[in-house]
Amino acid sequence: MNWRDDKYRRLFVSGELGVGAVYPPLKGSCLWRWKVWVTESGSVLEGKSSDEAHARKAVEQRFRGFLDAAELAPKGGAA
């Protein structure tokens, strides 16, 4: 899994599949927004974080939950 710049966001990818993203703060805001669309529940998850590192960690943790639930990686394995 890797992060790559994708125009207005940082995209979290697994191979060529985008699984989530982190968005810089909107004008007048200081919160980073994040969204994960490949999740354990199948529902899109999103939230806000105080900085980019925490937003990326939120995306990675939720995708790791998907991998664990789908038994596609060892429990708690690296995302």
Secondary structure, 3 states (H helix, E strand, C coil): CEEEEECCEEEEEECCEEEEEEECCCCCCCCEEEEECCCCCCCCEEEEECCHHHHHHHHHHHHHHHHHHCCCCCCCCCC
